[in-house]
Amino acid sequence: MARETYTSELLNEISKEIKEKFGVCVWFAEILGRRWSYIAGEKSDDLFIPPERIKINDRLGVVIECEDEEKLKDVIEFLKKRLEF
């Protein structure tokens, strides 16, 4: 499988789309071993729930702030289509 390259501009755009469509904050992180380092997206100032971490590939992960399981599934499906993973 070819290694995908995502720009921070594209990831910021996707994060804004998700915020507008689902009302959920999403940010992307570079995975460096056990450490996830923020690279793009919208973080919430008020984090009351534990965020869901999803590994997209060996180097990229997404962190989703969502307490509604059904909405979380919809966001993940949206990400799969948008990022083609």
VOTOR-127185 format. One line per 4 residues: number of its first residue (from 0); for each residue x, y, z of N, C-alpha, C, O. Coordinates in Angstrom, 3 decimals. Example, Ala and Ser with C-alpha at 12.3 -4.5 7.8 and 13.67 -1.06 7.14 Angstrom:
0 = 13.190/-5.690/7.800/12.300/-4.500/7.800/13.200/-3.300/7.800/14.236/-3.319/8.465 ~ 12.850/-2.250/7.080/13.670/-1.060/7.140/12.900/0.030/7.870/13.409/1.138/8.039
END
This chain:
0 = 0.834/-1.165/0.000/0.000/0.000/0.000/0.891/1.244/0.000/1.894/1.297/0.711 ~ 0.520/2.229/-0.791/1.301/3.459/-0.872/1.126/4.262/0.411/0.069/4.238/1.041 ~ 2.171/4.964/0.776/2.118/5.808/1.965/1.437/7.129/1.605/1.863/7.827/0.685 ~ 0.374/7.463/2.342/-0.360/8.697/2.079/0.352/9.870/2.733/0.966/9.727/3.790
4 = 0.263/11.031/2.095/0.804/12.250/2.653/-0.343/13.240/2.803/-1.044/13.542/1.837 ~ -0.527/13.735/4.005/-1.591/14.694/4.278/-0.953/16.009/4.701/-0.049/16.019/5.535 ~ -1.414/17.113/4.134/-0.903/18.414/4.525/-1.707/18.942/5.706/-2.866/18.571/5.887 ~ -1.097/19.803/6.503/-1.816/20.368/7.637/-2.983/21.223/7.150/-3.990/21.344/7.847
8 = -2.860/21.816/5.965/-3.962/22.595/5.396/-5.178/21.693/5.140/-6.304/22.055/5.481 ~ -4.949/20.536/4.548/-6.028/19.584/4.287/-6.631/19.089/5.598/-7.853/19.003/5.727 ~ -5.789/18.766/6.561/-6.283/18.258/7.843/-7.079/19.318/8.593/-8.081/18.994/9.231 ~ -6.653/20.583/8.531/-7.418/21.671/9.146/-8.777/21.814/8.468/-9.787/22.035/9.137
12 = -8.805/21.689/7.147/-10.055/21.780/6.391/-11.017/20.663/6.810/-12.203/20.913/7.024 ~ -10.510/19.445/6.926/-11.340/18.313/7.334/-11.861/18.521/8.756/-13.024/18.233/9.037 ~ -11.020/19.013/9.639/-11.424/19.280/11.012/-12.556/20.304/11.063/-13.506/20.142/11.829 ~ -12.460/21.349/10.257/-13.518/22.369/10.211/-14.807/21.799/9.650/-15.889/22.116/10.144
16 = -14.707/20.957/8.616/-15.896/20.310/8.046/-16.615/19.477/9.103/-17.841/19.522/9.207 ~ -15.858/18.726/9.878/-16.447/17.873/10.917/-17.097/18.725/12.000/-18.183/18.399/12.478 ~ -16.446/19.805/12.387/-17.002/20.711/13.407/-18.331/21.289/12.933/-19.289/21.355/13.703 ~ -18.394/21.714/11.650/-19.623/22.288/11.102/-20.721/21.244/10.933/-21.881/21.511/11.245
20 = -20.369/20.068/10.448/-21.349/19.029/10.132/-21.843/18.276/11.362/-23.033/17.979/11.470 ~ -20.934/17.963/12.296/-21.285/17.124/13.437/-21.218/17.844/14.786/-21.714/17.326/15.786 ~ -20.614/19.023/14.820/-20.454/19.738/16.085/-19.457/19.065/17.013/-19.582/19.137/18.235 ~ -18.454/18.405/16.414/-17.460/17.639/17.163/-16.065/18.170/16.856/-15.739/18.434/15.698
24 = -15.241/18.327/17.890/-13.857/18.752/17.684/-12.990/17.544/17.339/-13.070/16.496/17.979 ~ -12.164/17.717/16.316/-11.258/16.673/15.853/-9.901/17.306/15.609/-9.806/18.386/15.026 ~ -8.852/16.630/16.059/-7.528/17.097/15.689/-6.658/15.917/15.314/-6.904/14.781/15.721 ~ -5.639/16.211/14.529/-4.758/15.183/13.987/-3.411/15.259/14.678/-2.950/16.327/15.080
28 = -2.794/14.093/14.803/-1.516/14.012/15.505/-0.561/13.100/14.756/-0.959/12.109/14.144 ~ 0.709/13.466/14.825/1.758/12.596/14.312/2.081/11.606/15.427/2.291/11.994/16.576 ~ 2.117/10.333/15.075/2.399/9.302/16.061/3.907/9.055/16.103/4.523/8.667/15.111 ~ 4.478/9.293/17.279/5.914/9.112/17.499/6.084/8.138/18.650/6.272/8.540/19.798
32 = 6.016/6.856/18.331/6.052/5.848/19.383/4.775/5.901/20.194/3.683/5.758/19.644 ~ 4.900/6.108/21.516/3.709/6.222/22.366/3.180/7.652/22.414/2.087/7.890/22.928 ~ 3.923/8.579/21.897/3.551/9.997/21.953/2.763/10.404/20.718/3.146/10.065/19.598 ~ 1.672/11.123/20.910/0.877/11.669/19.813/1.081/13.189/19.839/0.703/13.855/20.803
36 = 1.676/13.725/18.783/2.029/15.137/18.720/1.081/15.880/17.776/0.983/15.550/16.594 ~ 0.384/16.887/18.314/-0.594/17.670/17.544/0.033/18.247/16.278/1.138/18.789/16.317 ~ -0.691/18.128/15.134/-0.226/18.766/13.898/-1.286/19.654/13.251/-0.930/20.618/12.573 ~ -2.579/19.362/13.436/-3.615/20.174/12.798/-4.973/19.874/13.418/-5.175/18.834/14.046
40 = -5.897/20.807/13.226/-7.272/20.579/13.663/-7.686/21.507/14.777/-6.933/22.384/15.200 ~ -8.917/21.294/15.251/-9.504/22.142/16.277/-9.610/21.411/17.596/-10.335/20.424/17.718 ~ -8.886/21.901/18.575/-8.993/21.362/19.927/-10.068/22.145/20.666/-10.249/23.341/20.439 ~ -10.766/21.468/21.538/-11.776/22.119/22.360/-11.106/22.728/23.585/-10.169/22.159/24.144
44 = -11.599/23.888/23.991/-11.095/24.505/25.217/-11.678/23.805/26.445/-11.046/23.756/27.500 ~ -12.882/23.269/26.297/-13.595/22.619/27.391/-13.655/21.117/27.152/-14.602/20.616/26.545 ~ -12.662/20.414/27.621/-12.618/18.973/27.439/-13.115/18.299/28.713/-12.384/18.186/29.696 ~ -14.373/17.852/28.679/-14.964/17.209/29.843/-15.034/15.692/29.700/-15.251/14.980/30.680
48 = -14.853/15.210/28.495/-14.920/13.776/28.250/-13.573/13.307/27.712/-12.857/14.081/27.076 ~ -13.227/12.060/27.960/-11.958/11.567/27.414/-12.043/11.459/25.896/-12.998/10.883/25.377 ~ -11.074/11.995/25.182/-11.111/11.925/23.724/-10.807/10.518/23.226/-10.090/9.756/23.875 ~ -11.358/10.190/22.079/-11.134/8.904/21.431/-9.947/9.046/20.487/-9.934/9.931/19.631
52 = -8.945/8.172/20.639/-7.770/8.199/19.752/-7.888/7.071/18.736/-8.110/5.915/19.096 ~ -7.734/7.425/17.454/-7.841/6.440/16.379/-6.605/6.532/15.502/-6.271/7.601/14.994 ~ -5.938/5.420/15.332/-4.739/5.358/14.501/-5.163/5.214/13.041/-5.880/4.275/12.693 ~ -4.725/6.137/12.188/-5.045/6.084/10.763/-4.012/5.246/10.029/-4.360/4.380/9.226
56 = -2.758/5.504/10.305/-1.662/4.684/9.769/-0.515/4.735/10.780/-0.704/5.206/11.902 ~ 0.658/4.261/10.402/1.771/4.209/11.355/2.220/5.579/11.851/2.788/5.682/12.938 ~ 1.973/6.631/11.074/2.472/7.962/11.420/1.387/8.980/11.753/1.697/10.049/12.278 ~ 0.113/8.675/11.459/-0.950/9.658/11.640/-2.096/9.077/12.456/-2.540/7.952/12.229
60 = -2.564/9.877/13.415/-3.715/9.501/14.219/-4.672/10.673/14.316/-4.313/11.812/14.015 ~ -5.889/10.385/14.738/-6.894/11.421/14.922/-7.461/11.288/16.335/-7.659/10.185/16.846 ~ -7.715/12.436/16.944/-8.292/12.490/18.285/-9.656/13.149/18.149/-9.777/14.254/17.621 ~ -10.691/12.448/18.636/-12.068/12.922/18.480/-12.681/13.125/19.853/-12.633/12.238/20.706
64 = -13.261/14.305/20.060/-13.955/14.617/21.302/-15.447/14.430/21.073/-16.108/15.323/20.542 ~ -15.984/13.286/21.466/-17.398/13.013/21.233/-17.890/12.016/22.262/-17.269/10.972/22.464 ~ -19.012/12.330/22.922/-19.562/11.413/23.916/-20.713/10.582/23.362/-21.133/9.618/24.002 ~ -21.229/10.928/22.200/-22.343/10.213/21.571/-21.783/9.126/20.650/-21.155/9.433/19.637
68 = -22.011/7.859/21.003/-21.462/6.731/20.240/-21.898/6.742/18.778/-21.096/6.467/17.885 ~ -23.158/7.058/18.535/-23.672/7.060/17.159/-23.009/8.169/16.338/-22.639/7.959/15.183 ~ -22.864/9.332/16.937/-22.197/10.443/16.258/-20.731/10.117/16.006/-20.188/10.459/14.956 ~ -20.087/9.454/16.968/-18.694/9.046/16.820/-18.534/8.128/15.615/-17.594/8.286/14.836
72 = -19.439/7.178/15.455/-19.409/6.281/14.299/-19.557/7.059/12.995/-18.871/6.772/12.014 ~ -20.458/8.050/12.987/-20.659/8.875/11.792/-19.399/9.675/11.452/-19.031/9.795/10.284 ~ -18.749/10.214/12.466/-17.512/10.987/12.253/-16.419/10.083/11.693/-15.697/10.476/10.777 ~ -16.296/8.880/12.236/-15.277/7.942/11.759/-15.547/7.559/10.306/-14.612/7.482/9.508
76 = -16.802/7.318/9.953/-17.144/6.998/8.561/-16.817/8.168/7.638/-16.311/7.974/6.532 ~ -17.110/9.380/8.100/-16.788/10.573/7.325/-15.283/10.666/7.101/-14.831/10.950/5.991 ~ -14.511/10.427/8.158/-13.042/10.462/8.048/-12.528/9.403/7.088/-11.629/9.674/6.292 ~ -13.082/8.208/7.151/-12.649/7.139/6.252/-12.856/7.532/4.797/-11.985/7.308/3.957
80 = -13.999/8.111/4.506/-14.283/8.535/3.132/-13.383/9.699/2.723/-12.854/9.727/1.612 ~ -13.218/10.643/3.619/-12.450/11.865/3.293/-10.960/11.594/3.163/-10.288/12.181/2.315 ~ -10.439/10.698/4.011/-9.007/10.394/3.994/-8.682/9.118/3.217/-7.517/8.805/2.974 ~ -9.720/8.397/2.839/-9.559/7.147/2.078/-8.668/6.140/2.789/-7.696/5.645/2.218
84 = -9.011/5.836/4.055/-8.257/4.804/4.786/-9.176/3.679/5.203/-8.730/2.717/5.829
END
